[in-house]
Each structure stands twice: as structure tokens, then as C-alpha cells.
């Protein structure tokens, strides 16, 4: 099964790595977000998020679906891809490949909130001592307990935090040291820092809304590293203005980017980053490594890792 043409939207370094690992195959670099330039003989496609930053690719490229047998996504979520991509027999996500980067980002946000960075830094001789929070003994709530939530839980437990988690389907969490929340309201009521790490599906859109935020533990810090659509942003503003939440750290918003002048930009207790928590120096290579693992399974006609279930939404 040699000489397979693989069209890839990964960066040049990652594609060179793939070619070095698969010398008998043909790796074709795709530069265009529209997927233009896919060779007709392509059997495997590695694709990055398409419908982002205002792009909406409603129609497939000419010649679609070519000879494609499998599409490997370069992300965990499937919401940034057009529907026609999932008409192929096998589509796999990169679920889990960025779990450590995302968990570290969430913890960095928690550290910044507890230690009052960056406002703690002094720039003149007027030094005012102030008490700082600490992570040890505080409660971390995790909404969604997939690979990201599990990695985050282990790191938080190592720091002496209490960890409370809730699965999307409310099944008990079977993870050493982690307590299961009864439901989303119980999670909100008990968490000092609440991290949203669940997939976005029609059922989870605005899952964190007025009911949940209205029951949030006083002074809670809300962190969203999943998808902007999981959070009702108007309800978030109301909870912040009411003093229910002390801070919101948002790596994702709805839409992305938010339009200029949006009130979340101006709010003094909102910190927004440009959906970058999953990106690291190793992120593309991690996706390439997952692809190589799946490629061996593909050749052996075994089930691939991370098969997407469109009905489930991830």
C-alpha cells in the first residue's frame, strides 16, 4: 500500500517531518484555506479549521471528493469545518493532542488571578502590601472531562487544589482524586475557578447561561478554553456587573473575533486572548504524530483513533 498521496494543510516543518517518516508516500503541501490544489489522486487529507475568521467555505473544491478515504482534522472540535467534509467515510479529530497546552493555559490564568498578575507589578516607590490568593486548598471546577479535563485535573491535584468535575452526560467521574459534581448547578456553586472544557454541540450551546451563572460561587473566576458558544456572553456580563463573578478569562468568544467596541473588550474584569491556548511550538508536530499513529492503523485496516461522530457532535 505504498505511494499514497496525502494532501496536508499542516505547516512546512510538520509536513517535512511526515515526509521523513513516510518516505514511500507523497506529501502535498496545501497553502490555500479553500483546499484548492488537492491532487486528483489524493486518498488522505489533513486539514486545519476552515470556517474561521469570517471564512465560510460552503462548497467543496472542484473534483471533490477525489479518491479520498480518510480526513484527519488538525483540531479537537469539529465546528470549524463545513458539513460536506463529514460526508466522507472516515473523519478523525486530533482530540487530546493539545491537552497539555490547554491545561497549562488554564492553570496560568488561575495563577494570574490568584497572584493578581499583572496589576501586582510596581513601577515606582509606592509599595502597597496586599494579600494574595493561593491555589492550594481552592476548588477547581471542570465542565467537561475529556482529555483536557483529565490532564488539567492531574496538574491541579499536584498543586493541592480540590478538583470537582462534571461530564457532559452526568456520568460519575472515575479519576483518582477527582470528585463528581451532582449537576452543573452543583459545579457552579462550589468552584472557585470554573474551567469550561466541553465540546460545543446543539445541546451544549449556552450551557453556561443565566441559571448557572446566577448560582456561581461568589467571587468565582470563569475560564473558557473550549468554544465561545458554550457561554451566554450577555449573561456573563450581567454576572460580572452584579459582582457574582470576580473575573472571566476567555480564550474563545462567539463570534471570533468579537466586533470592535464589543462590551467584553471594555470590561475591566474580562481578559480575552485570541483563541491561542491550544497553540504551542509542538502543536503541529503533535498532530503529525497522531496522524502517523492513525496512518499505521489505516494501512492495517484497523479502527482509527478519534473517529468523529457527527450526530454526537465530536
C-alpha positions in Angstrom: 0.0 0.0 0.0 2.8 2.4 -1.0 2.7 5.6 -3.0 -0.3 7.1 -1.2 -0.9 10.8 -1.9 -1.5 12.7 1.3 -2.6 16.4 1.0 -1.8 18.3 4.1 -2.6 21.8 5.5 -0.1 21.4 8.3 2.9 23.8 8.2 6.0 23.1 6.3 8.0 21.8 9.2 5.3 19.3 10.2 4.9 18.1 6.6 8.6 17.7 6.2 8.5 15.5 9.3 5.7 13.5 7.8 7.6 13.0 4.6 10.7 11.9 6.5 8.6 9.3 8.4 6.8 8.2 5.3 9.4 8.2 2.5 7.3 5.9 0.3 4.3 8.2 0.3 3.7 11.6 -1.4 3.0 14.5 1.0 1.5 17.5 -0.8 1.5 20.9 1.0 -1.7 22.8 0.7 -1.3 26.5 1.2 -4.9 27.7 0.5 -7.6 27.7 3.1 -10.1 26.9 0.3 -8.4 23.5 -0.2 -7.6 24.4 -3.8 -4.9 22.4 -5.4 -5.7 19.0 -4.0 -4.3 16.4 -6.5 -6.9 14.2 -8.0 -5.2 11.0 -6.7 -5.3 12.2 -3.1 -6.5 9.5 -0.7 -5.9 11.2 2.6 -6.4 14.8 3.6 -5.0 16.5 6.7 -7.0 19.7 7.2 -6.9 22.7 9.6 -10.0 24.6 10.7 -11.6 26.1 7.6 -14.6 28.2 8.7 -12.8 30.6 10.9 -12.1 34.4 11.0 -15.1 35.1 8.8 -14.4 32.4 6.2 -17.3 30.2 5.2 -16.5 27.5 2.6 -19.9 26.4 1.7 -18.9 24.4 -1.4 -16.2 21.8 -1.8 -13.3 22.3 -4.2 -13.6 21.2 -7.8 -13.2 17.4 -8.1 -14.4 16.7 -4.5 -14.2 14.1 -3.0 -11.4 12.9 -5.3 -10.2 9.4 -4.2 -10.4 10.4 -0.5 -10.8 7.6 2.0 -10.0 9.5 5.2 -9.7 13.0 6.5 -7.6 13.9 9.6 -8.6 17.1 11.3 -5.9 19.2 13.0 -8.2 20.2 15.9 -10.3 18.5 18.6 -13.6 20.3 17.7 -15.5 19.8 14.5 -17.5 23.1 14.4 -15.0 25.0 12.3 -15.4 22.7 9.3 -18.1 22.6 6.5 -20.7 19.9 6.6 -19.7 18.4 3.3 -16.3 17.4 4.8 -18.1 14.8 7.0 -19.8 13.0 4.1 -16.6 11.0 3.7 -16.5 7.5 5.3 -13.8 8.3 7.9 -13.0 11.6 9.6 -10.8 11.7 12.7 -10.2 14.6 15.1 -6.9 15.5 16.9 -8.6 15.1 20.2 -6.1 15.0 23.0 -3.1 16.3 21.1 -3.3 19.8 22.7 -4.5 18.7 26.1 -1.3 19.7 28.0 -1.1 23.1 26.3 -4.7 23.9 27.1 -4.4 22.7 30.7 -1.3 24.8 31.2 -3.1 27.8 29.8 -6.0 27.3 32.3 -3.6 27.0 35.2 -1.7 30.1 34.1 -5.0 32.0 34.1 -5.7 30.7 37.6 -2.2 31.7 38.8 -2.6 35.2 37.4 -6.0 35.6 39.1 -4.7 34.3 42.5 -1.5 36.2 42.4 -3.0 39.3 40.8 -0.8 39.4 37.8 -0.1 41.8 36.1 -1.6 44.5 38.3 0.7 43.4 41.2 3.8 44.7 39.5 5.1 48.0 40.9 6.6 50.7 38.8 7.6 53.3 41.4 8.4 53.6 45.1 4.8 53.4 46.3 4.6 49.9 47.6 1.3 48.7 49.0 1.4 45.2 50.5 -1.7 43.2 49.7 -2.8 39.6 50.5 -2.7 37.2 47.5 -4.8 34.1 46.9 -3.3 30.7 46.7 -4.2 27.6 44.7 -3.6 25.1 47.4 -7.0 24.4 49.1 -9.1 26.2 46.5 -11.6 24.3 44.4 -11.3 23.9 40.7 -14.4 23.0 38.8 -14.1 21.4 35.4 -17.0 21.3 33.0 -16.3 18.5 30.5 -14.0 15.7 31.5 -12.3 14.5 28.3 -8.6 14.5 27.7 -8.2 18.2 28.5 -10.2 18.0 31.8 -8.2 14.9 32.9 -4.8 16.4 32.2 -5.9 19.6 33.9 -7.2 17.7 36.9 -3.9 15.9 37.4 -1.9 19.1 37.3 -4.3 20.9 39.7 -4.2 18.0 42.2 -0.4 18.2 42.2 -0.8 21.8 43.3 -3.0 20.9 46.2 -6.3 22.0 44.7 -9.6 20.3 45.2 -11.0 19.2 41.9 -14.7 18.8 41.1 -15.7 17.7 37.6 -18.8 17.1 35.6 -19.1 15.0 32.4 -21.4 16.1 29.6 -23.7 13.2 30.2 -23.5 13.4 34.1 -21.9 10.0 34.4 -19.7 9.7 37.5 -16.1 10.8 37.1 -13.8 7.8 37.7 -10.5 9.6 38.1 -8.2 9.4 41.2 -8.6 12.4 43.5 -11.5 14.0 41.5 -15.0 14.4 42.9 -18.1 14.2 40.7 -20.4 17.1 40.7 -24.1 16.2 41.0 -25.0 18.5 38.1 -23.9 21.8 36.5 -25.5 23.9 39.3 -23.6 22.0 42.0 -20.4 22.5 40.0 -21.1 26.3 39.7 -21.9 26.7 43.4 -18.7 25.0 44.6 -16.0 26.1 42.2 -13.6 29.0 43.0 -12.3 28.6 39.4 -14.6 27.1 36.8 -13.0 25.9 33.6 -15.2 25.2 30.6 -13.7 22.3 28.6 -16.7 20.7 27.0 -17.4 20.2 23.3 -19.8 22.6 21.5 -22.9 20.8 20.2 -26.5 22.0 19.7 -27.3 20.6 23.1 -24.5 22.5 24.9 -24.8 25.9 23.2 -25.2 28.5 26.0 -24.9 25.7 28.5 -23.4 28.2 30.9 -26.1 30.8 31.0 -28.1 32.9 33.5 -29.2 29.9 35.6 -25.7 28.6 36.0 -24.0 32.0 36.5 -26.7 33.1 38.9 -25.7 30.2 41.1 -22.0 30.7 40.7 -19.9 30.8 43.9 -19.4 34.4 45.0 -16.2 35.7 43.5 -15.8 32.9 41.1 -13.2 33.1 38.2 -14.7 31.7 35.0 -12.3 30.4 32.3 -13.4 29.3 28.8 -10.9 27.3 26.8 -13.4 25.3 24.8 -15.8 27.2 22.4 -17.4 30.6 22.8 -20.9 29.2 22.0 -20.9 27.3 25.3 -21.2 30.6 27.2 -24.0 33.1 27.1 -21.9 36.2 26.9 -24.8 38.6 27.8 -25.4 36.6 30.9 -21.7 36.7 31.7 -21.7 40.5 31.5 -24.6 40.6 33.8 -23.0 38.3 36.3 -19.8 40.4 36.3 -21.7 43.6 36.7 -23.7 42.1 39.6 -20.4 41.2 41.3 -21.2 37.4 41.2 -18.0 36.7 39.2 -14.7 38.3 40.0 -13.1 37.6 36.7 -13.6 36.0 33.3 -10.7 34.7 31.2 -11.8 33.9 27.7 -9.6 32.3 25.1 -12.7 31.8 22.9 -15.7 34.0 22.1 -18.8 34.0 19.9 -18.1 35.2 17.2 -14.3 35.2 16.7 -13.0 37.8 16.7 -15.6 39.9 18.6 -16.5 43.0 16.7 -14.7 46.2 17.6 -16.4 48.0 20.5 -17.9 44.9 22.0 -18.5 45.4 25.7 -16.4 42.3 26.6 -13.3 44.2 25.3 -14.0 47.1 27.6 -15.0 45.3 30.8 -12.3 45.7 33.5 -12.7 42.1 34.7 -12.6 40.3 31.4 -9.4 39.0 29.9 -9.6 37.9 26.3 -6.9 36.1 24.3 -7.2 35.3 20.6 -8.1 31.6 20.7 -4.5 30.6 21.1 -4.4 28.4 24.2 -4.0 25.2 22.1 -1.2 26.5 20.0 2.4 25.7 21.1 5.7 25.2 19.4 4.8 21.5 19.3 1.2 21.6 18.3 1.6 20.9 14.6 4.1 18.1 15.3 1.7 16.6 17.9 -1.0 16.5 15.2 1.5 15.0 12.8 2.4 12.3 15.4 -1.3 11.5 15.8 -1.6 11.2 12.0 1.3 8.8 11.8 -0.3 6.6 14.5 -3.5 6.6 12.6 -1.7 6.0 9.3 -0.4 2.7 10.6 -3.9 1.8 11.6 -5.2 2.8 8.2 -2.7 0.6 6.4 -3.5 -2.3 8.7 -7.2 -1.7 8.2 -7.8 -1.2 11.9 -10.1 1.3 13.5 -8.7 4.8 13.6 -8.2 6.9 16.8 -10.6 9.8 17.3 -13.3 8.9 14.8 -15.8 11.7 14.6 -19.4 11.0 15.4 -21.3 13.9 13.7 -24.6 13.0 15.5 -22.8 13.3 18.8 -21.0 16.5 17.7 -17.4 15.5 18.3 
